[in-house]
Amino acid sequence: MSIADRIRIQDVTLLSDDWYVLKKTRFDYRRADGTWQRLSRETYDRGNGATILLYDPDRRTVVLTRQFRFPAFVNGHDDLLTEAPAGLLDGADPADRIRRELAEETGYVIGTPQRLFDAFMSPGSVTERLHFFAAPYHPNDRQGPGGGNVEEGEEISVLEISIDEALASIRDGKTICLLLYASLYLMPRVGTE
């Protein structure tokens, strides 16, 4: 039996359609023992997205961004957030969209990125599926200033740091996933120090 066979939507209430879409849904869920249980959940739909890690395996460096994130601020993070470039798909192919977002945020222009995996980052309330990519880079690949889209309120700085420094300091979930993947598969340490 599929999950769709275990769900009966009763009603959906639109709570907000401002920045993104927030809905409250009442539904019946068929439990494993066959009984039905009435539940209510709020879902925040911001669309699907993509993120990318640029890495230099020879120098063991990565390219990240720093920008203000209001939700992190209101939860006690009194600093800019360092993270991998990312953006919403807005209906575009994930690989195409992340290349455009990368150029807009960092000024780096790359070919086809390597698709790593996709994941739901906060499935208890957010519908977003995030597509993860990586690509090697060279400093000469930076062909523009980056900085983001001013009309969207972005003010992004670009940071090139060692993967070890990044692993020790990053607090953004998607970036932690990318850095761990890179440290295991893209830039593993050879031997011991």
C-alpha positions as CSV (number, residue, x, y, z in Angstrom):
1,M,0.0,0.0,0.0
2,S,1.4,3.4,-1.0
3,I,1.3,6.4,1.4
4,A,-1.2,8.0,-1.0
5,D,-3.6,5.2,-0.1
6,R,-3.2,6.0,3.6
7,I,-4.0,9.7,3.3
8,R,-7.5,11.4,3.1
9,I,-7.3,15.2,2.8
10,Q,-10.2,16.8,4.7
11,D,-9.5,20.5,4.1
12,V,-6.7,22.9,3.3
13,T,-6.5,26.4,4.7
14,L,-4.3,29.0,3.2
15,L,-2.6,30.9,6.1
16,S,-0.2,33.1,4.2
17,D,0.8,33.8,0.6
18,D,3.3,36.5,1.1
19,W,7.0,35.6,0.9
20,Y,6.1,31.9,0.3
21,V,3.0,29.8,0.9
22,L,1.9,28.6,4.3
23,K,-1.0,26.1,4.5
24,K,-2.8,24.2,7.3
25,T,-4.1,20.8,6.2
26,R,-6.4,18.6,8.2
27,F,-6.2,15.0,7.0
28,D,-6.9,11.4,8.1
29,Y,-3.9,9.1,8.2
30,R,-4.3,5.3,8.1
31,R,-1.9,3.8,10.7
32,A,-0.1,0.5,10.3
33,D,-2.8,-1.3,12.4
34,G,-5.5,-0.1,9.9
35,T,-7.1,2.5,12.1
36,W,-7.6,6.1,10.9
37,Q,-6.3,9.1,12.9
38,R,-7.2,12.7,12.3
39,L,-4.1,15.0,12.1
40,S,-3.4,18.6,11.3
41,R,-0.1,19.9,9.9
42,E,1.2,23.2,8.6
43,T,3.4,23.1,5.5
44,Y,5.6,25.9,4.3
45,D,6.1,25.7,0.5
46,R,9.0,27.8,-0.8
47,G,9.6,25.7,-3.9
48,N,12.5,23.3,-4.6
49,G,16.1,24.5,-4.7
50,A,19.7,23.7,-5.5
51,T,23.0,24.2,-3.9
52,I,26.6,23.7,-5.0
53,L,30.1,23.4,-3.5
54,L,33.0,24.7,-5.6
55,Y,36.2,22.9,-4.5
56,D,39.9,22.9,-5.4
57,P,41.3,19.4,-4.5
58,D,44.9,20.5,-5.0
59,R,44.7,23.5,-2.6
60,R,42.0,21.9,-0.5
61,T,39.9,25.0,-0.6
62,V,36.2,25.7,-1.2
63,V,34.2,28.8,-2.3
64,L,31.4,29.9,0.1
65,T,29.2,33.0,0.5
66,R,28.4,35.2,3.5
67,Q,25.1,37.0,3.8
68,F,22.5,38.1,6.3
69,R,19.8,35.6,7.1
70,F,16.9,37.0,9.1
71,P,15.6,33.7,10.4
72,A,19.1,32.8,11.8
73,F,19.3,36.3,13.3
74,V,16.0,36.0,15.2
75,N,17.2,32.6,16.5
76,G,20.3,34.1,18.1
77,H,22.9,34.1,15.3
78,D,24.3,37.6,15.5
79,D,26.5,37.4,12.4
80,L,26.4,36.9,8.7
81,L,25.8,33.2,7.8
82,T,28.5,31.5,5.8
83,E,27.1,28.9,3.3
84,A,27.3,27.3,-0.1
85,P,25.7,29.2,-3.0
86,A,22.1,28.2,-3.4
87,G,18.8,29.2,-4.9
88,L,15.3,28.3,-5.7
89,L,14.6,26.4,-9.0
90,D,11.5,28.5,-10.1
91,G,10.7,25.7,-12.5
92,A,14.2,25.4,-14.1
93,D,16.4,22.4,-14.4
94,P,18.4,22.1,-11.1
95,A,21.8,22.0,-12.9
96,D,21.0,24.9,-15.1
97,R,19.6,26.9,-12.3
98,I,22.5,26.4,-9.9
99,R,25.0,27.5,-12.6
100,R,23.1,30.8,-13.0
101,E,22.8,31.2,-9.2
102,L,26.5,30.5,-8.8
103,A,27.4,33.2,-11.3
104,E,25.0,35.7,-9.7
105,E,26.2,35.1,-6.1
106,T,29.9,34.5,-6.6
107,G,30.9,35.5,-10.2
108,Y,32.2,32.0,-10.9
109,V,31.3,30.4,-14.2
110,I,31.5,26.6,-14.5
111,G,30.5,23.9,-17.0
112,T,28.2,21.0,-16.0
113,P,28.2,20.5,-12.2
114,Q,28.4,17.0,-10.7
115,R,25.0,16.0,-9.3
116,L,25.5,14.4,-5.8
117,F,22.1,13.8,-4.3
118,D,18.8,15.4,-3.3
119,A,17.3,15.7,0.2
120,F,14.5,17.1,2.2
121,M,16.2,19.4,4.7
122,S,13.3,20.1,7.1
123,P,10.6,17.6,6.2
124,G,8.5,18.1,9.3
125,S,7.3,21.5,8.0
126,V,9.0,22.6,4.8
127,T,8.2,21.0,1.4
128,E,11.5,21.9,-0.3
129,R,13.6,19.3,-1.9
130,L,17.2,20.5,-2.3
131,H,19.4,19.3,-5.1
132,F,23.1,19.1,-4.2
133,F,25.9,19.6,-6.7
134,A,29.7,20.0,-6.7
135,A,32.2,21.2,-9.2
136,P,36.0,21.7,-9.2
137,Y,37.1,25.3,-9.7
138,H,40.1,27.4,-10.6
139,P,40.6,31.0,-9.4
140,N,40.4,32.0,-13.1
141,D,36.8,30.7,-13.3
142,R,35.7,33.9,-11.5
143,Q,34.5,36.1,-14.3
144,G,32.3,38.6,-12.4
145,P,31.9,40.3,-9.1
146,G,29.0,38.2,-7.7
147,G,27.2,39.8,-4.8
148,G,23.7,38.5,-5.5
149,N,20.6,40.4,-6.6
150,V,20.2,43.8,-5.0
151,E,16.4,43.9,-5.9
152,E,16.0,40.7,-3.8
153,G,17.7,42.3,-0.9
154,E,20.9,40.2,-1.3
155,E,24.3,41.6,-0.3
156,I,26.6,38.6,-0.7
157,S,30.4,38.4,-0.2
158,V,32.5,35.6,-1.5
159,L,34.9,33.6,0.7
160,E,37.6,31.1,-0.3
161,I,38.7,29.1,2.6
162,S,40.3,25.7,3.4
163,I,37.9,22.8,3.7
164,D,39.2,22.1,7.2
165,E,38.5,25.7,8.4
166,A,35.0,25.4,6.8
167,L,34.3,22.1,8.5
168,A,35.2,23.6,11.9
169,S,33.1,26.7,11.6
170,I,30.0,26.3,9.3
171,R,26.5,26.2,10.9
172,D,24.4,26.0,7.8
173,G,22.9,22.5,7.3
174,K,23.1,22.3,3.5
175,T,26.7,23.5,3.6
176,I,27.7,21.0,6.3
177,C,26.3,18.2,4.0
178,L,28.3,19.4,1.1
179,L,31.5,19.8,3.1
180,L,31.2,16.3,4.6
181,Y,30.6,14.8,1.2
182,A,33.6,16.6,-0.2
183,S,35.8,15.5,2.7
184,L,34.8,11.9,2.2
185,Y,34.7,11.6,-1.6
186,L,36.0,14.7,-3.4
187,M,39.0,15.7,-1.3
188,P,39.8,12.9,1.2
189,R,43.0,13.2,3.2
190,V,45.6,10.7,2.0
191,G,47.7,9.1,4.8
192,T,48.1,10.6,8.2
193,E,49.7,13.9,9.3
